Amino acid sequence: MKLIQARVEVRGVAPILFSRPGLPPKNKGEDDCVYEERIWRERAHVDVDGNCVVTPDIIKNSIADAGRYTGEKIKGQGQKRYTDKLSRGVMIVEPALLLDGGGKPIPKGATIAHPEFGSSRGQRGQGPKVWKTFPRIDVWSTNFAVHIIDPLLQSDPDKIREFLEVAGMFTGWGKNRAATGGIFGRFNVEKFSVQKGSR
């Protein structure tokens, strides 16, 4: 199977907010406020070194969401749209390491506390409202590889850049991202280059 790889660099234009599932359990008799203070940074996605990352599924899903948002049709293929191609014909294999303004990895311990009063179940309108704290990063950038599998997308890799640009403005990454009506996780695509020898 032939693969085309593109390298992408993006820069955040809005803070990014994390809400990783699978948190440590509460200790017996532990107060809710004490529990939140103890575990809130555990909501960040991190690598083995404890540095903050954006996971491959978040990136890939944002590209597919961008296809759904635009509803763009494939030229010469009637009513067919890019949505299926973006869902099945693109791979993101490695997490994207988040970098600060100086280009250094951002450790989990450097995240900012962002309190919110919302559903205890994490879904709007469900369950009682409680205070929760989420890890936030205000200044960030990252780079990652996009593996293009679908032959149609391979014939015009710049379409991936176009959909990434849409994802940056209208989908975003993380909790309360643009796609859910939030203000977080928006980004600009700074560089997009197809790697030599990947065709």
VMD Tcl script that draws the C-alpha trace (Angstrom):
set ca {
  {0.00 0.00 0.00}
  {1.43 3.36 -1.04}
  {1.48 6.10 1.59}
  {2.03 9.81 1.27}
  {3.19 11.63 4.36}
  {2.75 15.32 5.03}
  {4.38 17.26 7.87}
  {2.16 19.85 9.50}
  {2.94 22.71 11.88}
  {0.11 24.52 13.65}
  {-0.06 27.39 16.14}
  {-2.88 27.92 18.61}
  {-4.95 31.07 18.25}
  {-7.03 30.23 21.33}
  {-6.19 28.36 24.56}
  {-6.58 24.59 24.56}
  {-8.53 22.83 27.32}
  {-8.15 19.16 28.29}
  {-10.72 16.67 29.56}
  {-9.15 13.21 29.48}
  {-11.39 10.41 30.79}
  {-10.24 7.62 33.08}
  {-9.39 9.64 36.18}
  {-8.08 8.23 39.48}
  {-10.85 7.18 41.87}
  {-11.84 9.22 44.91}
  {-10.35 8.17 48.21}
  {-12.74 6.90 50.85}
  {-14.50 9.85 52.47}
  {-12.66 12.36 50.26}
  {-14.42 15.69 49.82}
  {-15.31 16.70 46.23}
  {-13.24 19.90 46.43}
  {-10.22 18.06 47.80}
  {-10.56 15.44 45.06}
  {-10.68 18.11 42.33}
  {-7.62 19.86 43.74}
  {-5.76 16.54 43.77}
  {-6.59 15.22 40.30}
  {-7.43 18.15 37.97}
  {-4.12 18.02 36.12}
  {-4.75 14.31 35.43}
  {-7.31 15.48 32.85}
  {-4.44 16.50 30.54}
  {-3.32 14.16 27.75}
  {0.38 13.44 28.31}
  {3.18 11.28 26.90}
  {5.43 8.93 28.90}
  {7.56 11.90 29.98}
  {4.55 13.77 31.39}
  {4.47 16.37 28.61}
  {1.14 17.52 27.16}
  {0.05 16.14 23.79}
  {-2.88 16.13 21.39}
  {-3.84 12.52 20.71}
  {-4.00 11.08 17.16}
  {-7.76 10.49 17.31}
  {-8.44 14.14 18.22}
  {-6.45 15.34 15.20}
  {-7.96 12.83 12.79}
  {-11.52 13.43 13.98}
  {-11.08 17.18 13.55}
  {-10.15 16.66 9.88}
  {-13.22 14.48 9.32}
  {-15.39 17.03 11.16}
  {-14.07 19.71 8.82}
  {-15.31 17.65 5.87}
  {-18.75 17.40 7.42}
  {-18.75 21.12 8.20}
  {-18.00 22.19 4.63}
  {-20.05 19.47 2.94}
  {-17.71 19.87 -0.03}
  {-18.50 17.62 -3.00}
  {-15.85 15.72 -4.94}
  {-15.46 17.22 -8.38}
  {-16.66 14.86 -11.10}
  {-18.31 12.40 -8.68}
  {-21.85 13.73 -8.55}
  {-23.20 14.06 -5.01}
  {-20.25 12.29 -3.34}
  {-18.56 14.36 -0.64}
  {-15.13 14.25 0.98}
  {-16.46 13.10 4.36}
  {-15.88 9.36 3.79}
  {-12.47 9.96 2.26}
  {-11.34 12.00 5.26}
  {-12.76 9.49 7.76}
  {-11.12 6.42 6.19}
  {-8.30 7.66 4.01}
  {-6.16 9.57 6.53}
  {-4.02 8.25 9.42}
  {-2.43 10.05 12.36}
  {-0.11 7.62 14.11}
  {1.80 9.61 16.73}
  {0.51 12.09 19.31}
  {1.40 15.73 18.70}
  {3.68 17.16 21.40}
  {2.55 20.60 22.55}
  {5.25 23.29 22.66}
  {5.36 26.60 24.50}
  {6.25 30.00 23.04}
  {9.94 29.09 23.20}
  {9.49 25.79 21.40}
  {9.88 23.64 24.51}
  {7.56 20.77 25.58}
  {4.86 21.77 28.07}
  {4.82 19.55 31.18}
  {1.54 18.65 32.81}
  {2.64 20.64 35.86}
  {2.72 23.87 33.82}
  {-0.98 23.75 32.90}
  {-3.30 26.46 34.25}
  {-6.35 25.68 36.39}
  {-9.59 26.45 34.55}
  {-12.67 26.01 36.82}
  {-16.09 25.42 35.30}
  {-19.54 24.98 36.83}
  {-21.30 22.30 34.83}
  {-22.83 18.83 34.67}
  {-21.38 16.23 37.01}
  {-21.65 13.74 34.14}
  {-19.82 15.93 31.64}
  {-22.88 16.28 29.38}
  {-24.94 19.44 29.20}
  {-28.29 19.11 30.95}
  {-27.51 15.77 32.61}
  {-26.99 15.31 36.32}
  {-26.48 17.95 39.02}
  {-24.10 20.86 38.41}
  {-20.75 20.84 40.18}
  {-17.45 22.72 40.05}
  {-14.70 20.99 38.09}
  {-11.22 22.14 37.16}
  {-9.65 21.48 33.77}
  {-6.03 21.91 32.63}
  {-5.57 24.81 30.18}
  {-2.67 25.94 28.01}
  {-2.82 29.48 26.64}
  {0.20 29.64 24.31}
  {0.92 26.55 22.24}
  {2.05 25.11 18.94}
  {2.74 21.62 17.65}
  {3.76 19.57 14.64}
  {2.72 16.14 13.44}
  {2.64 13.77 10.46}
  {-0.45 13.04 8.39}
  {-0.38 9.74 6.49}
  {-2.56 9.97 3.39}
  {-3.88 6.59 2.24}
  {-6.80 7.32 -0.07}
  {-5.75 7.53 -3.77}
  {-7.99 10.54 -4.45}
  {-6.48 12.49 -1.55}
  {-3.01 11.34 -2.58}
  {-3.55 12.86 -6.02}
  {-4.13 16.26 -4.38}
  {-2.55 16.36 -0.88}
  {-3.24 20.09 -0.60}
  {-6.90 19.17 0.05}
  {-5.73 17.90 3.44}
  {-4.24 21.31 4.17}
  {-7.53 22.96 3.18}
  {-9.51 20.75 5.56}
  {-6.96 21.25 8.35}
  {-7.37 25.01 7.96}
  {-11.14 24.59 8.27}
  {-10.60 22.33 11.30}
  {-8.44 24.98 12.92}
  {-11.11 27.66 12.66}
  {-14.39 25.75 12.91}
  {-13.63 22.47 14.72}
  {-10.71 22.95 17.09}
  {-9.21 20.48 19.56}
  {-9.98 19.51 23.14}
  {-12.79 20.33 25.56}
  {-15.21 23.13 24.68}
  {-13.73 23.30 21.17}
  {-15.34 25.25 18.35}
  {-17.26 22.20 17.05}
  {-19.20 22.00 20.34}
  {-19.97 25.72 20.42}
  {-16.98 26.53 22.62}
  {-14.12 28.98 22.24}
  {-11.10 26.72 22.83}
  {-8.66 24.77 20.69}
  {-8.62 26.90 17.53}
  {-5.40 26.99 15.51}
  {-3.74 28.22 12.32}
  {-1.84 25.97 9.92}
  {1.66 27.48 9.67}
  {3.34 24.89 7.43}
  {2.21 21.94 5.34}
  {4.76 20.01 3.31}
  {4.57 16.67 1.51}
  {7.68 14.69 2.38}
  {10.10 13.90 -0.43}
  {10.04 10.26 -1.46}
  {6.66 9.63 0.17}
  {4.78 9.56 -3.10}
}
mol new
graphics top color blue
foreach p $ca { graphics top sphere $p radius 0.5 }
foreach p [lrange $ca 0 end-1] q [lrange $ca 1 end] { graphics top cylinder $p $q radius 0.2 }
display resetview
